[in-house]
Amino acid sequence: MSFLKLTTSQALIKFLNQQYIEVEGKEQKLFKGIFTIFGHGNVLGLGQALEEDSGDLEVYQGRSEQGMAHAATAFAKQNHHKQLIACTSSVGPGSANMITAAATATANNIPLLLLPGDTFATRQPDPVLQQIEQTYDASITTNDAFRPVSKYWDRITRPEQLMSAMINAMRVLTNQADTGAVTIALPQDVQGEAYDYPESFFKKRVYRSNRQKPTDQALAEAVELFNNKTKPLIVCGGGVRYSEAAGALREFAEKFNIPFAETQAGKSAIESTHPLNLGGLGVTGNAAANKIAKEADLVLGIGTRFTDFTTASKHLFQSADVDFLTINLSEFHAGKLDATPLVADAKAGLEVLTQKLAEIDYKSSYETEIEAAKNEWQEELSRLYETDYETEGYQPEVSGHLDEVLPEYEKTLGSSLTQTAVIGKINEVVDEDAIVIGASGSLPGDLQRMWVSRQPNTYHMEYGYSCMGYEISGALGVKMAAPEQEVYSFVGDGSYMMLHSELVTSLQENKKINVLLFDNAGFGCINNLQMGNGMGSFGTEFRKRDNETNQLTGSIMRIDFAQSAAGYGVKTYTVKTMEELHEALEDAKKQTVSTLIDIKVLPKTMTDGYGAWWHVGVAEVSQNESVQASFQEKEKQLQKARKY
């Protein structure tokens, strides 16, 4: 056996360069590159290794540890887990900044490799700069906080530990059923320590996607279920996209005349215009999907985690005879809602189920219901596209909350644009192959309901964690994954202020992204939630402090977001009319640098409702009668939810 004397960091970089993935006979390197923000905890270890020999890894310079890790997550998501970007930070606040991104990746089951620096394994310099000391446990560092948000966690306290740690890391990163964030903490002294590594550790490793099929017994149970059901509904989850099972789903739905509805992660697996595509489902779903869902007697969830937004807190499926069937690689997710599970790859599972149902000549009993539901929704969608504050008798979509102060918002923002009309215009103007991305606030609901995806894989929503700050960082990751397509980030003013620094990285890397900033001067989504459950408007509008009341009830804040981005070198536009919006969108297409369109919209003009309930915590005791009423309504609706 031959050996190579390398530092831990040099061995790690060499190992990453030798990881490959093969999908449908096509082989490529698993790691495209590594995002870095160097500090004293990693610059002389991993930094030195990358400077000396990074191999084929491209080295990117992040601006925010959280932001660069979000970008890496979005890159993996857009690539359907087929290629990854690692991230390294220094110890302390640098690594702590990545914890939110780790949680985001794990919540969405997206592979993400994090390589944070750590304190000295020898403990001789303790306490070093940025070290947290706990009197009850000297082994704890900031990086222990990654444990609850990682699918695999390890700390390399000796150079030879790297070998078993990285084999385990790759096991999790390439496991479609149970992947997420993988954290390998690297003490800064160990990063530079050398070891005689066996050359076999650096052999080429190829990870293959073995399309697991369901067992015969599970298939028989599934066929028996279908044989007794007449109105099934498919829930298309993110697993359909990661498995690249859209073709199999299309064939299955068409062959048996079964409609399908989309989760946020599943949207755009198949174009929105398909006759059997009902669109978004659940709390942020549309009227068509939710109407059919309430009457379905069998729900086939494919690659979905059945989150509360998808199931309307287990309240959506109201048929007394409804049963659940799942196709999912994860046994954990396959068993949700007490479903009959087909533990299988989405594509392979659909293909064999198609064969079995064809043998019994299965057909649903739907006649005109699907077309009627879609036509009704199309009429509503057209109305939403045309909402106009200047129309006589105008009522905001979320009415009865801030109606009396909308004129104040109009004056302060200098705009009377409605959010739904703006989204309609954007959907009309952008290229059909453009990718839209979002994560938080009211925009994900509007987009899941309203956005018409005309080509596959053009809708990218992070809604497992709904992480404010993902939108712009994620857009960079999407652009890195799909450099030939225009990428549009839908972001609210609140989320923009939380994290937008990777705009600078997009300029540095010549990766043009387009930021569509919806400024309604507040956390509008949460304002809807509080006021819709009996509270007043409290701490969610962006108002100055009133000196007389000492509350945040003063004048509305006016912020020039275009000016802030222009300072980075971004091409910016300020939009207050539909004409200006159209011109800005067309001009942005011509730019070669990242753009930002600062769109001033009125609050309460986002979509609302469409027949789904959401279970949220409401105060059981309150002096406010409207809060009391909201609690009673919550208790009433909870009785209708599926007990599981």
ZIBELZI-V384045 format. One line per field, one symbol per residue. phi: phi as a letter, one per 40 degrees, with the letter a starting at -180 (. if undefined). A space follows every 50 residues. Layout:
phi = ???
//
This chain:
phi = .bbbcbcdcccccccdcbcbbbbfgcbaccbcaacbbcaccaccbcdccc ccacgcccbbbcbbdcccccccccdccccfgcabbcbbbccgcccccccc ccccccccfbcacbbccaccccgccdccdgccbbccacccbdccccdcbb cababccbdccdccccccccdccbcccacicbbbcbdcccdcccaccccc cbccbbbbccccbccccccccccccdcbbbbcbcbccccccccfbdcccd cccccbfbcbbbcccccgdbdcccdcccgcbgdbcbccccccccbcbabb cbgbcfcccccffgbcccccbcbbbbbaccccccccffcccbcacdcccc cccccccccbfcacccbbcccccccccccccccccbdadcccgdbcdbcg bbdcbddccdcccgabcbcccccdccdcccccccbbbaaagccdcccccc ccccbcfbbbbcbcbfcchcdccccccccccbccbcbbccaccccdccaa ccdccccccfbcbbcbccbbficccccdccccbgcccbgbccbccccccf bcbccccbbccccccccchccbabbbbccccccccccccccbbcbbbcbc bccgbccagggbbbcbcbdcbacccccdccccccccccccccca
//
